[in-house]
Amino acid sequence: MDTSDGRLAAFGNQLIDVHLWLREQLAALREDVETYLAGGALPRDLRTHCLTFCSALERHHTGEDGGAFPELARSFPELRPVLEELRRDHRLVDDSLRRLQALLDGLGQEHDPVRVRGELDTLAALMETHFVYEEKRIVAALNALDAPAWRRARPAFLMSGDT
């Protein structure tokens, strides 16, 4: 949303929107996997859906680590410990994404439903706790942030599949 001085405002609100979109994408992916594990056909677009979701989540976290967090650290130095904790979360989520991708790549061959469900549960739990913590700790700072570079183009961490 534009403000009277022409800057994009409410970055924190946009972050929440991206988190909602990522949650919806994970829920749809879980539904596809559950349908298959319950004896349904392997969805044709499962691998594409997984790749799209994984890429979007990776883009979001990479954009935060490389763009949003350094900007926040400059403007709000008191957030540095929080930002470092969020970076650690990103590494945990990345590890879970890699394990999930490997498991989903094997669907249709030999697979262990318990491991697949377990990794989806792990990823969902990591994402949810990370998103809630991030929203509580940095949304207000993002909403107060004036980032001139973000005036011209939407930063990667605020992109969803819809943008």
ABEGO torsion letter per residue (X at the ends): XBBAAGBBBGAAAAAAAAAAAAAAAAAAAAAAAAAAAAGBBBBAAAAAAAAAAAAAAAAAAAAAAAAAAAAAAAABAAAAAAAAAAAAAAAAAAAAAAAAAAAAAABGBBBBAAAAAAAAAAAAAAAAAAAAAAAAAAAAAAAABBBAAAAABBBAAABBAAX
